[in-house]
Amino acid sequence: MWVFRVLQKLPRSLNQPQQQEIEKLMQSSRGSLKEFPCIPYPKGHVLEQLDEQNKIYDKIMLAVLKQKGGVFFLHGYGGKGKTFMWRTLASSLRSNHEIVLTVATSGIASLLL
Ligand SMILES: Nc1ncnc2c1ncn2[C@@H]1O[C@H](COP(=O)(O)OP(=O)(O)OP(=O)(O)O)[C@@H](O)[C@H]1O
């Protein structure tokens, strides 16, 4: 695989921002540096994603619980956690006895929610 050959040639002394950037590129094509033990995995990458998800969660929950309403559009590369976010929000609200109706533009997409 050409990606593996390229990664093996990279210096082991990549700095954090370089590792983060490579991880983002890898994730955009459903890969991850985790598959390549020869390259250090960027520290804090998962925490950064969790922090971002926490902010989204708080923002949407606040709008719902304060009955402010709103339209929210989550976008990001594949595997970034968009579906996870919607499912988490729906579960959280349902556990508080709220009614959540999920709709999607296709039957296949609706199965994911
Ligand atoms: N905070 C999290 N904690 C644990 N697992 C998570 C978290 N966020 C995402 N994941 C996991 O990461 C994987 C990818 O997430 P998800 O399917 O939500 O991405 P997506 O952005 O909807 O991808 P796609 O655009 O390809 O549909 C899933 O297995 C999901 O369970």
PDBQT file of the ligand as one rigid body, heavy atoms in Angstrom, charges set to zero:
ROOT
HETATM    1  N1  LIG A 201     -17.358  10.473  21.768  1.00  0.00    +0.000 N 
HETATM    2  C1  LIG A 201     -17.259   9.249  21.272  1.00  0.00    +0.000 A 
HETATM    3  N2  LIG A 201     -17.040   8.217  22.107  1.00  0.00    +0.000 NA
HETATM    4  C2  LIG A 201     -16.933   6.954  21.641  1.00  0.00    +0.000 A 
HETATM    5  N3  LIG A 201     -17.017   6.626  20.335  1.00  0.00    +0.000 NA
HETATM    6  C3  LIG A 201     -17.233   7.618  19.468  1.00  0.00    +0.000 A 
HETATM    7  C4  LIG A 201     -17.355   8.973  19.877  1.00  0.00    +0.000 A 
HETATM    8  N4  LIG A 201     -17.560   9.741  18.780  1.00  0.00    +0.000 NA
HETATM    9  C5  LIG A 201     -17.562   8.898  17.740  1.00  0.00    +0.000 A 
HETATM   10  N5  LIG A 201     -17.373   7.628  18.151  1.00  0.00    +0.000 N 
HETATM   11  C6  LIG A 201     -17.300   6.415  17.322  1.00  0.00    +0.000 C 
HETATM   12  O1  LIG A 201     -16.560   6.749  16.148  1.00  0.00    +0.000 OA
HETATM   13  C7  LIG A 201     -17.091   6.034  15.038  1.00  0.00    +0.000 C 
HETATM   14  C8  LIG A 201     -17.437   7.012  13.920  1.00  0.00    +0.000 C 
HETATM   15  O2  LIG A 201     -18.479   7.869  14.375  1.00  0.00    +0.000 OA
HETATM   16  P1  LIG A 201     -19.748   8.222  13.463  1.00  0.00    +0.000 P 
HETATM   17  O3  LIG A 201     -20.251   7.016  12.749  1.00  0.00    +0.000 OA
HETATM   18  O4  LIG A 201     -20.716   8.954  14.340  1.00  0.00    +0.000 OA
HETATM   19  O5  LIG A 201     -19.075   9.215  12.417  1.00  0.00    +0.000 OA
HETATM   20  P2  LIG A 201     -19.780  10.056  11.237  1.00  0.00    +0.000 P 
HETATM   21  O6  LIG A 201     -19.176  11.415  11.302  1.00  0.00    +0.000 OA
HETATM   22  O7  LIG A 201     -21.262   9.993  11.359  1.00  0.00    +0.000 OA
HETATM   23  O8  LIG A 201     -19.263   9.273   9.976  1.00  0.00    +0.000 OA
HETATM   24  P3  LIG A 201     -19.895   9.261   8.480  1.00  0.00    +0.000 P 
HETATM   25  O9  LIG A 201     -19.880  10.681   7.981  1.00  0.00    +0.000 OA
HETATM   26  O10 LIG A 201     -18.938   8.370   7.736  1.00  0.00    +0.000 OA
HETATM   27  O11 LIG A 201     -21.276   8.678   8.586  1.00  0.00    +0.000 OA
HETATM   28  C9  LIG A 201     -18.306   5.263  15.533  1.00  0.00    +0.000 C 
HETATM   29  O12 LIG A 201     -17.910   3.931  15.801  1.00  0.00    +0.000 OA
HETATM   30  C10 LIG A 201     -18.670   5.979  16.818  1.00  0.00    +0.000 C 
HETATM   31  O13 LIG A 201     -19.318   5.111  17.726  1.00  0.00    +0.000 OA
ENDROOT
TORSDOF 0
